[in-house]
Amino acid sequence: MHIENIKLKNYRNYEDLELSFENKVNVILGENAQGKTNVMESIYVLAMAKSHRTSNDKELIRWDQEYAKIEGRVKKRNNSIPLELLISKKGKKAKSNHIEQQRLSQYVGNMNVIMFAPEDLNLVKGSPQVRRRFIDMEIGQVSPVYLHDMSQYQKILQQRNHYLKLLQIRKQTDTTMLDVLTEQLIDHAAKIVLRRYKFLLLLQKWAEPVHSGISRGKEILKIEYKPSLDVSESMDLSKMIEEFQEKFAKIKAREIERGVTLTGPHRDDLVFYVNGRDVQTFGSQGQQRTTALSLKLAEIELIHAEIGEYPILLLDDVLSELDDFRQSHLLNTIQGKVQTFVTTTSVEGIDHQTLREAAAFTVNQGHVTKVK
């Protein structure tokens, strides 16, 4: 798949912008703070209905304006779909093929993107929240049901934490409501944990050979899922629900005492091992970067295996963060098969055929020009 064009209205520092892209590598060149990352971000937001840089949608709206609008057309093997996202202070409205989608979870997945930015190098050494977000964003693109379960889980989790707090300070004494919320939470938690487990088995399958290639066969990468409960391939949904019920029954008194939900997918984590050693704790910076790169390249293949098409790759100021060998490995992997967007201040020093044949745009103070 590839994005053919994009049109921005009141988005970040762009009042009006219209660009057409080529189905190969598109390089967006410019000094810092000129707006090149905003172009890249707009493609991501059009696909995911949220930004990778901020959780506050109002920041996406141009100063003193009421709304921002992103329109684009994504070309898939069988059809070409117009997409539209309107962001206002009241919320978001998404259209696919000119039809407004009732839920954003129904909209996400029309266009698949993988973002690789400098902050993704924190995937290994960052907080568990960073790794959970990584899992959720990727599964959500291929499974609208998962996004719906996550959204419901977060709502119920909030209500449950609020009620636990009331029980803790004795503003409530009846635990019947807590039991109802627990049952509702478990229903979504079990589905989320099973889906994450299956996704990470697939990711392991793709990431291991990629990592071996980048490390020239010297390293073996293993991904270990650390959920709140032990999970195995033989487990089905009913068994998972049963396990959660037992766990919540055991910790009920402790949760009331603490006033917070102590178990569930919101506390899951991942651990990455290279040659049997935990990369976060014992890995060099090079190994941590290779692990992050391996995961991103594995995602490309995983999404292709799941939906039959390659996603769009967004490389935001990340090439300069990688050494020559890792740059070459990345560019060789995408060559000729993945539409890619690269933002950078300069392509000097990156000698690769993929970039020599790329379409190029320059950005200067919010003005984008295609290089002839």
Residue pairs with C-beta under 8 A, 6 or more apart in sequence:
1 74
1 75
1 76
1 77
1 111
1 112
1 309
1 310
1 311
1 312
1 339
2 21
2 23
2 74
2 75
2 312
2 339
3 21
3 43
3 46
3 72
3 73
3 74
3 75
3 111
3 312
3 339
4 20
4 21
4 72
4 73
4 74
4 75
4 80
5 18
5 19
5 20
5 21
5 72
5 73
6 17
6 18
6 19
6 21
6 39
6 42
6 43
6 46
6 70
6 71
6 72
7 17
7 18
7 19
7 69
7 70
7 71
7 72
8 14
8 16
8 17
8 18
8 39
8 42
8 68
8 69
8 70
9 15
9 16
9 68
9 69
9 70
10 61
10 62
10 65
10 66
10 67
10 68
10 69
11 17
11 38
11 42
11 60
11 61
11 62
11 68
11 69
11 70
12 35
12 38
12 41
12 42
12 59
12 60
12 62
12 68
13 35
13 38
13 62
13 366
14 35
14 38
14 62
14 366
15 62
15 366
17 39
17 368
19 39
19 361
19 368
19 370
21 339
21 341
21 359
22 359
23 75
23 339
24 336
24 339
24 340
24 357
24 358
24 359
25 334
25 339
25 340
25 341
25 342
25 354
25 355
25 357
25 358
25 359
26 339
26 340
26 341
26 342
26 358
26 359
26 360
26 361
27 341
27 342
27 343
27 344
27 347
27 355
27 358
27 359
27 360
27 361
28 36
28 39
28 40
28 341
28 342
28 343
28 344
28 360
28 361
28 363
28 368
29 36
29 343
29 344
29 345
29 346
29 347
29 360
29 361
29 362
29 363
29 371
30 36
30 343
30 345
30 362
30 363
30 364
31 345
31 364
32 345
34 363
34 364
34 365
34 366
35 363
35 365
35 366
35 368
36 343
36 363
37 53
37 316
37 317
37 343
39 341
39 343
39 361
39 363
39 368
40 314
40 316
40 341
40 343
41 51
41 52
41 53
41 316
42 70
43 72
43 113
43 312
43 314
43 341
44 51
44 52
44 113
44 115
44 314
45 51
45 60
45 70
45 85
45 87
46 70
46 71
46 72
46 83
46 85
46 111
47 108
47 110
47 111
47 112
47 113
47 141
47 312
48 108
48 113
48 137
48 140
48 141
49 85
49 92
49 94
49 104
49 107
49 108
50 57
51 57
51 59
51 60
52 115
52 117
54 60
57 87
57 91
57 92
58 89
60 68
60 87
61 67
61 68
61 87
61 88
61 89
62 68
66 88
66 89
67 86
67 87
67 88
67 89
68 86
68 87
68 88
69 84
69 85
69 86
69 87
70 84
70 85
70 87
71 82
71 83
71 84
71 85
72 82
72 83
72 111
73 80
73 81
73 82
73 83
74 80
74 81
74 83
74 110
74 111
76 309
77 308
77 309
81 96
81 97
81 110
81 111
82 95
82 96
82 97
82 98
83 94
83 95
83 96
83 110
83 111
84 94
84 95
84 98
85 92
85 93
85 94
85 95
86 92
86 93
86 94
92 104
93 100
94 100
94 101
94 104
94 107
95 101
96 107
96 110
101 107
103 148
104 147
105 140
105 144
105 145
105 147
105 148
105 151
106 144
108 140
108 141
108 144
108 147
109 140
109 141
109 142
109 143
109 144
111 312
112 141
112 142
112 303
112 307
112 309
112 311
112 312
113 141
113 311
113 312
113 313
113 314
114 138
114 296
114 299
114 300
114 303
114 311
114 312
114 313
114 314
115 314
115 316
116 293
116 296
116 313
116 314
116 315
116 316
116 318
117 314
117 315
117 316
117 317
117 318
118 316
118 317
118 318
118 321
119 126
120 134
120 292
120 296
120 318
121 288
121 289
121 292
121 318
121 321
122 130
123 130
123 131
123 134
123 291
123 292
123 295
124 272
124 279
124 280
124 283
124 288
124 291
124 292
125 280
125 288
128 267
128 268
128 269
128 270
131 269
131 270
132 265
132 266
132 268
132 269
134 295
135 196
135 199
135 200
135 268
135 270
136 146
136 150
138 199
138 299
138 302
138 303
139 146
139 195
139 196
139 199
140 146
140 147
140 150
141 303
141 311
142 303
142 306
142 307
143 195
145 191
146 191
146 192
146 195
149 188
149 191
149 192
149 195
150 188
150 192
152 188
153 185
153 188
153 189
153 192
153 264
153 265
153 266
154 266
156 181
156 184
156 185
156 188
157 185
157 261
157 264
157 266
159 181
160 178
160 181
160 182
160 185
160 261
161 259
161 260
161 261
163 172
163 177
163 178
163 181
164 178
164 255
164 256
164 258
164 259
164 260
164 261
165 259
165 260
166 172
167 173
167 175
167 178
167 256
167 259
168 256
168 257
168 258
168 259
169 259
175 252
175 256
178 252
178 256
182 248
185 261
185 264
186 241
186 244
186 245
186 248
187 241
189 244
189 264
189 265
190 237
190 240
190 241
190 244
191 237
192 265
193 227
193 228
193 229
193 231
193 240
193 265
193 268
194 231
194 235
194 237
194 240
196 225
196 227
196 265
196 268
197 225
197 227
197 231
200 223
200 225
200 270
201 233
202 302
202 305
202 306
203 223
203 295
203 298
203 299
203 302
204 222
204 223
206 298
206 299
206 301
206 302
206 305
207 221
207 223
207 294
207 295
207 297
207 298
208 220
208 221
208 222
210 294
210 297
210 298
210 301
210 333
211 219
211 220
211 221
211 274
211 290
211 291
211 294
212 219
212 220
212 221
213 329
214 290
214 293
214 294
214 325
214 326
214 329
215 290
219 274
219 275
219 287
219 290
220 274
220 275
220 276
221 272
221 273
221 274
221 291
221 294
222 272
222 273
222 274
222 276
223 270
223 271
223 272
223 273
224 270
224 271
224 272
224 273
225 231
225 268
225 270
226 268
226 269
226 270
226 271
227 265
227 268
228 247
228 263
228 264
228 265
228 267
228 268
229 240
229 243
229 244
229 247
229 263
230 243
231 240
235 243
244 263
244 264
247 263
248 255
248 263
251 262
251 263
254 262
255 261
255 262
271 278
271 280
272 278
272 279
272 280
272 283
272 291
273 279
274 283
274 287
274 290
274 291
277 283
279 287
279 288
279 291
280 288
283 291
286 323
289 321
289 322
289 326
290 326
293 322
293 326
293 329
293 330
297 330
297 333
299 311
300 310
300 311
300 313
300 333
300 334
300 338
303 309
303 310
303 311
304 310
304 311
310 337
310 338
310 339
311 338
312 338
312 339
312 340
312 341
313 334
313 338
313 339
313 340
313 341
314 340
314 341
315 330
315 340
315 341
315 342
315 343
316 343
317 343
317 344
317 345
319 327
319 330
319 342
319 344
319 350
320 344
320 345
322 330
327 350
327 352
328 352
331 352
331 354
331 355
332 354
334 340
334 354
335 353
335 354
342 355
342 358
347 355
359 370
359 371
360 370
360 371
361 368
361 369
361 370
361 371
362 368
362 369
362 371
